[in-house]
Amino acid sequence: MRHEPLIQIRRDHAETLEDAWYAVARARAVPRARPLALRRFGRDLALFRDADGRIAAVDAACPHRGADLAAGRVVDGALQCPYHGFRFAPDGRCVAAPCEGRAFRIPAELAARTYPVREAHGFVWLWWGAPRDVYPEPFWPDGMPDREVWRTATGALEWDVPLTLAIESNLDIHHTPFAHRRVTPGLGHRLDPYEARLDGDTIYSGGTLRRDDDRPWDGRSGLGITLNCHFPALIFGEFRGGRLLVAMAPIDATRTALLFRYHLDVPVIGGLLARLAVWSELRLVQPDDLAQQRAAARSGLPLHACRFVPSDRAIVLWYSLYRRRLAAQRAARSERAEAAMRQ
């Protein structure tokens, strides 16, 4: 399967797409009394809750002298630096400089950089890109519970490979009977029928893994799997008896954070099965995937050298959309730079 060579892309060190929501943490991981230290998009961040429980995100480097705000604590809804006690409101304003006294007029420049965040569906979503007056709501697939309920379970892990390779892995159906043969023994290896299509910002793909008996599919045999991707980094799909969601965000250029949620719509034991699915994902499935993606990263094989087959169509569609969005992003950045030089 060929793809148009719009721009050169390195799978092992890809540029992050902007103007999108990324799920960066579980909401329950952000306490009230202290901030959560987090590294995403190559930046050290501090997430904390204000007096009303709303989550805010700031650069972890204190604008005063660079101390780690993520090592501080929350006081009266503001983030207090552990070094000199300066406090920063959720909008980044410095609201206290103890060494200067209460009458000190705090300069506006003494402000922490903030990032738009939303708490939704049990996750913290961070907007990576240019600020907006109005932000769209984070995408959430139909059929997946809006929050963590009895029949759902959530897990988190980190991969030492870039976001592009993590997305490749989680959009790939036909590796299942080989990479995961210890958890899917006897699973057929032929992916037929299979289709993948792009509709707006979503790639829809699905197929059936079955035995290769040289016969047309009978409509019943095999394991049907659906894996969709809302661009750029939210995978959601269905399998026999359940639903899966994988939300990814770059830690930096070579590492990725992944959040998993399973929903098993099974009476009485659905919650237990969902927790078992997450345990299996973290302990058995994902280590197999990570080993292969580490090998792909070490190989340095560029995208244009990959020899895709029809069963890779969902991955090819993702890269095609990625190329177009990245080209537009780079063009817009160049236009802003030229406009700034003219001023």
Salt bridges, closest charged atoms under 4 A:
GLU4 OE1 - ARG323 NH2 3.66
ASP12 OD1 - ARG10 NE 3.16
GLU15 OE1 - ARG330 NH2 3.06
GLU15 OE2 - ARG333 NH1 3.01
GLU18 OE2 - ARG333 NH2 3.13
ASP44 OD1 - ARG39 NH1 3.13
ASP50 OD2 - ARG54 NE 3.33
ASP52 OD2 - ARG54 NH2 3.24
ASP59 OD2 - ARG43 NH1 3.63
ASP76 OD2 - ARG87 NH1 3.67
ASP91 OD2 - ARG93 NE 2.73
GLU119 OE1 - ARG49 NH1 3.00
ASP146 OD1 - HIS121 ND1 2.45
GLU148 OE1 - ARG26 NH2 2.99
GLU148 OE1 - ARG28 NH2 3.79
GLU148 OE2 - ARG261 NH2 3.86
ASP160 OD1 - ARG294 NE 2.78
GLU168 OE2 - ARG11 NE 2.92
ASP172 OD1 - HIS175 ND1 3.10
ASP192 OD2 - ARG190 NH2 3.76
ASP192 OD2 - ARG210 NH2 2.45
ASP199 OD2 - ARG197 NH1 3.89
ASP201 OD1 - ARG325 NH2 2.37
ASP212 OD1 - ARG190 NH1 3.55
ASP213 OD1 - ARG210 NH1 3.33
GLU238 OE2 - ARG243 NE 3.88
ASP252 OD2 - ARG255 NH2 2.94
ASP265 OD1 - ARG151 NH1 2.86
ASP288 OD2 - HIS180 ND1 3.58
ASP288 OD1 - ARG182 NH2 3.22
ASP289 OD1 - HIS175 NE2 2.99
ASP289 OD1 - HIS180 NE2 2.98
ASP312 OD1 - HIS174 NE2 2.81
